[in-house]
């Protein structure tokens, strides 16, 4: 896949997404796929422990979708 340069995310996806999940390879793959689509990382990742495992979050934004986000 290559990055899209339009002002609209593909497949009806929102301009802002907060990806969350266990800190594992599946989560890393979801973030990587968003970057491949053309999203950009927004802010620092967050992590917490739910008593069993580490849960992480990473915000991504679509470039050009909002001046406030980029």
Secondary structure, 3 states (H helix, E strand, C coil): CCCCCCCCCHHHCCCEEEEEEECCHHHHHHHHHHHHHCEEEEEEEEEEECCCCEEEEEEEEECCCCCCCC
